């Protein structure tokens, strides 16, 4: 169920919400997603959407890395661990650490 919730994205948000509701029914949950799961789901959707769009265009590697930096920075500022960020963005923990180091260097 976690795979379905976090890794599949749908073109229409209504479809995604209906699926969330059905999964909650199957799992016996009466409460909708918590705020953390909603944030992660929305970030995943945005990341995938922007990543797919950029991936279609050649020569966009630099922009993709900037997008990764943005998401790494946002997730890190929210208190997520390097491992959680890496898993969520489907990159290596080493890549997350390198991004965080580069962000620290640009700050001062």
Secondary structure, DSSP 8 states (H G I E B T S, - for coil): -HHHHHH---SSHHHHHHHHHHHHHHHT--S---HHHHHHHHHHHHHHHHHHHHHTSTT-HHHHHHHHHHHHHHHHHTT--HHHHHHHHTS-HHHHHHHHHHHHHHH-
